[in-house]
Amino acid sequence: MSRRGIRAGSIGLCALLVALVGSATASANTLWVSTATPSAPFNSCTHPGYDSLQSAVNGPGTTIRVCAGTYEEQVQIERSVTIIAEGATLKLPATTATSTTPCDKANEAIPPGLPDQDAVSICGGVVTISGLKLDAIWPGEPVGSGVSCAYNLTGILVAGGAKLTLTNSTIIGAAPQQINGCQYGLGILVGIPGAGAIGAATATITNVAVHGYNKNGITVAGEGASAKISKATVEGVGPTSVIAQNGIGVQEGAKATITGVETAFNECNDAPACGPNPVTQYGGDGVYFYDAGAGSKITGSISYSNDIGVEAYDAPSTDPMITSDTVEGNRFSAVQIGEGTATVNNDTLTESNVGIQLVQFEGQKAAVGGTASHDTITDMSKWAVLGSSDNAAGDLFGEFSITGSKISGNPGPTPQKSVETENPAKLKIYAEKDH
């Protein structure tokens, strides 16, 4: 609810009018949202100016304080605003609606033309959100009864040139009540690939936990999209036969720097589609770079209990940096390079089938390759470094080199005894003598 103005017609009320105007001016830039009924003086959790976040977003203030409580609504933001939540939960209403910002409409115009349903849609402006718990679990299937893949479901969408700073918050979802095989359900989406200028966005995400998502926890997508993600925890549901989940994805020209994050429990049991053979099967990634923008990297992070800890599948110009990370206990491989090159250095890779897996197959747009230096690769059940290939006539020639690394028991005690390639003629792996 928004506050109405007060008009005085008598000169005898001048003193009262001045006092009221002074009070209103002092608090005009800060709006209060509470589950309490709005009441004067509109400047506290007990006497708020609004009882919904959307009504406050539509109001005149630049700062919105959201008091403790649960607010069942979807929110659309198209201006600059700071939202400070204190024990507040934003939850989807019993009946959800299609989001209608220009960004959502632009996304819907992209084939296959699915409308957006966002818990929070940010389309333009400089927006800061802190302390919010967002429950983006759809109360039912997005369309009628039964499973429907006819929507894009997102916890927070950031586009329209918006600059979002998200801190100290928890995102649950986005997902239907039961996860399914639909390729929707992103906790946070920064950017809209293929939407042109309106798809651009920037985000700084710090001290944020994301879990309960259907497909990806955080996705940064499209040229003009960028993100700095730090001190975040992104967790899938663990082994599931319905979908291959991913923790963080950077794709289609977007650039991201990922620092000090923890990704886990993205494991696909959808056999035979999912499995350990990277040429014919796929799996869930803790972090992936897919045709990401140049300069993308992950550093100082931990990835565990995924199918693949970190995957690079990029154009040669991307060359994402995977540096100073701990990648342990992932089922299929710690690091996988599926296309293009990647730089892997100063990482600790342990307890997977393969430490660094190179994938070569006919039809690749870019030969697989890269470098590994000063890494520690231990306790793999198969190989420290493995070049997997379909050995097709059209395979592109690829090279990968290992220098200054400590390799043991994978299955041999030295790099030369722990490295294998399935296509020695076209997929070369060079291992320097162990330090």
Secondary structure by P-SEA (a helix, b strand, c coil): cbbbbbbbccccaaaaaaaaaaaaaaaccbbbbcccccccccccccccccccaaaaaaccccbbbbcccccbbbbbbcbbbbbbbccbbbbbcccccccccaaaaaaaaccccccccccbbbcccbbbbcbbbbbccccccccccccccccccccbbbccbbbbbbccccccccccccccccccccccccccccccccccbbbbbcbbbbcccccccbbbbcccbbbbbccbbbbccccccccccccbbbcccbbbbbcbbbbcccccccccccccccccbbbbbcbbbccccccccccccccccccccbbbbccccccccccbbbbccccccccccccbbbbbccbbbccccccbbbbbbccccbbbbbbccbbbbcccccccccccccccccccbbbbbbccccccccccccccccccccccccbbbbbcccc
